[in-house]
Amino acid sequence: MRAVQFTALDQMIVTAVAKPVPAEGEALVQVKAAALNHRDLWIKQGQYPGLKWPIIPGSDGAGVVAELNGAKGGFAIGDEVIINPAFNWGEAERAQVDSFSILGLPRNGTLAEYVTVPVSQLSRKPAHLNWSEAAALPLAGLTAYRALFSRANLQAGERVLINGVGGGVALFAMQFAVAAGAEVWVTSSDSVKIERAIALGAAGGFDYNEKGWTRKARAAVTGFDVLVESAGGTGFERLVDVANPGGRIVFFGATQGDPASLPMRKIFWKQLSLLGTTMGSPTDWAEMTKFVGEHRVKPLVGEPLALDQIEIAFDLMARGAQFGKIVVLM
């Protein structure tokens, strides 16, 4: 079969490898489409723990069950499925255990014509999604769902700020919050991304590079009940400034690094909650896929690329040029 391989630090090829054989309790899935996440780029660049070479990257995938070894879990050959990339979460809902892992490292991932996974990681592809949309859903959709609902306990009618709209998790958070009946606002340094977010249901947006954007935000809406964040860095304190008393700031990344300082006086006086989150439990996964089906949420994807265009896909990810998920068709 053909697959993407990272062969060394920042070295990537499309090559022929042996088709994997499912172990007991596993399924062989013929991948129809896969999607990229920043995790794949960080692995390629050597900025992720547990690196090994060679490795087939890819945490997101959708396809058809080609083989089953042992336990069928209600699936049959030919079933259309999506793959839960969160492995070995553990028994507790509050946090993952030490053995938790993500598909695509240390286990070979979805940027290949076939992948093997435990049958327990499969769910039926939502019927209203095409292959590209289904492949875009897993990692980012799961992360956004847990952030909003399991951690921040979002309620209908609350006001939400999505900081840095455009990437996969941020867009899912925006779509999920709109579907749940929240009033959603966004930030970006790109006015086009703000305009596109408004067209998709956001109430408005702010340029986080504009001096004094927090004053403009408070003048427009007074403040936000839930703030979804993944950047960190020097801009984190601005989120504290625009949070309503009793608000919740939920974050799943720190692409701009740790904040230089934490404004503790503002946080305790406003009685804010800072909520770290990552990925999601099997319960989060089941509830997320149900939510997507009930609300007919459609992931936002760019023009799908072919496997031979994988360099273009990673360049888009590196430049942050995408609005929505970057999808690769097999």
Buried (B, 14 or more C-beta within 10 A) or exposed (E): BBBBBBEEEEEBEBEEBEBBEBEEBBBBBBBBBBBBBBBBBBBBEEEBEEBEEBBBBBBBBBBBBBBBBEBBEEBEEEBBBBBBBBBEBBEEBEEBEEEBBBBBBEBBBBBBBBBBBBBBBBBBBBEEBBBBBBBBBBBBBBBBBBBBBBBBEBEEEBBBBBBBBBBBBBBBBBBBBBBBEBBBBBBBEBEEBBEBBBEBBBBBBBBBEEEEBBEEBEEEBEBBBBBBBBBBEEBBBBBBBBBBEEBBBBBBBBEBEEBEEEBEEEBEEBEBBBBEBBBBBBEBBEBBBEBBBEEEBBBBBBEBBEBEBBEEBBEBBEEBEBBBBBBBBB
